[in-house]
Amino acid sequence: MTSTTIICFGEILWDVLPTCKQAGGAPLNVAVLLRNFGLNAQLISRVGNDPLGRELLEFLREKHLPTAYVQLGATHLTGIAKANLTNRNEVVYKILQPVAWDHIEYDASLAPLYQKSVLVYGSLAARSQTSRATLHQLLDQAALTVFDVNLRAPHYTPLEVTYLLQKADILKINYNELTEIAGWYTSRLSERDAMHFLRDRFKLKTVCVTRGSAGAIMLNSDGFTEHPGFRVPVEDTIGSGDAFLAAFLYKTLQGESPMKTLEFACAAGAYVATQRGATPIISEQLIRRKIRRVELL
């Protein structure tokens, strides 16, 4: 594994589907997939001292993801999100509140870890005071910050998202989020103009916009890079964006070219969309094999 530690901070929970439940939360999904790629991913979160919490910890161990920084709370239950899969291409969640991951406490003894880490975070973990305060402290210490926006109404405010943007180095956002957020600050812009606007306003190093089945576009110091994506038969899209981010970070930290990075990330996201659940076993060899075949079947 690379010596770089990637901390995924925030919600871990059970996605409750019509026929089953699946371990989830973007930080959990990204951390598991980063581990698949051989990176030193760590998860900072919190579960309740209840059967669902213990089951979630066991899931993490099965996925070879360390649980040392997953806190066990006695006052709040483990998180649950009720998923609506009516539209197979867009999952809608009802996310219960308050739950254990709303109360992630800051651990000052881990400061040496924070200061050398890449921190991956989203807007959902900032919905409640305790976890928000912890996140703010981590953002002031991390070596590199990656904001995976992940807007979930009604669990965000423009004020807080603006603060999280100000602390970001890399921004990963989908097209609808880009349109909404840019609209808070200026009149309607084209996709590229909105990306330029956010990069300049918040002094971002990289802005990456995902477009679902239409691929992704990235803006960094090299300018714009686009990839058209891969058309695949969709099983469900749960975790597809998280796979994109994990693959994107994997290649970014390797120093790969923007086009190769986007190609690999789009392929990883598309592959996970063909699988049931958010964290299938994935590897560089698998994704490269799928890219060579062009179609991910």
Disulfide bonds with the S-S distance in Angstrom:
none
